[in-house]
Amino acid sequence: MAGESLREKVFQKIREDILKGRYKKGDELVECTIGKELGVSRTPVREAVRQLALEGLVQVIPNKGAFVTGISVRDVMDMYQIRARLEGLCASMAAEHVTKEQLEGMEEAIVLSDYHAGKGNYDQVCQQDSRFHKLLYEASGSRILVHTLGDFHQYLQRVRMASVQYRMRVRPSNSEHRKILEAIRQGDCQGAEKAAYG
């Protein structure tokens, strides 16, 4: 783990594992175990855990340890709201900066998502949904939006996949994606923002 600060890399890895559900609510984050897994000493792990506590993903209990707090229903609702606003901004920016390759990739993701939905292959639908959103975020030209929205999308995707209602949302979601894509293709910033934000 070279380059950017070791603590930052360890922080990002543990954070990603929490958001992906590798660590569940109530799980203890044992510094020496995580350090061994990542090939680092306990110090960067301890610093990363402190940072995760500031984000509210971990609770440090003196003389007991650090425990994953998880994400509450309220947190999920907040994430959906914030993501919707930021995706509106992202789509608006994408209408100005999108490349031909990104447009083609988004179109392909929608087509493949429809195909897999028709076959009942929801893992593939999920992959294509993630691909569409990743391309949308990258098309904005903003590294900050790519990073922030990527985290939100990753976590919310997990929440949706656990929901029975997800299958019912696939077609409407693709319809929304088509509206966003069409507005971006036309360079319509306001239309793209409206289509993404709803």
HELIX and SHEET records of a PDB file:
HELIX    1   1 LEU A    6  LEU A   19  1                                  14    
HELIX    2   2 GLU A   31  LEU A   38  1                                   8    
HELIX    3   3 ARG A   42  GLU A   55  1                                  14    
HELIX    4   4 VAL A   73  HIS A   97  1                                  25    
HELIX    5   5 LYS A  100  LYS A  119  1                                  20    
HELIX    6   6 TYR A  122  ALA A  139  1                                  18    
HELIX    7   7 ARG A  143  MET A  161  1                                  19    
HELIX    8   8 TYR A  166  ARG A  185  1                                  20    
HELIX    9   9 CYS A  189  TYR A  197  1                                   9    
SHEET    1   A 3 GLU A  28  LEU A  29  0                                        
SHEET    2   A 3 GLY A  65  VAL A  68 -1                                        
SHEET    3   A 3 VAL A  58  ILE A  61 -1                                        
END                                                                             
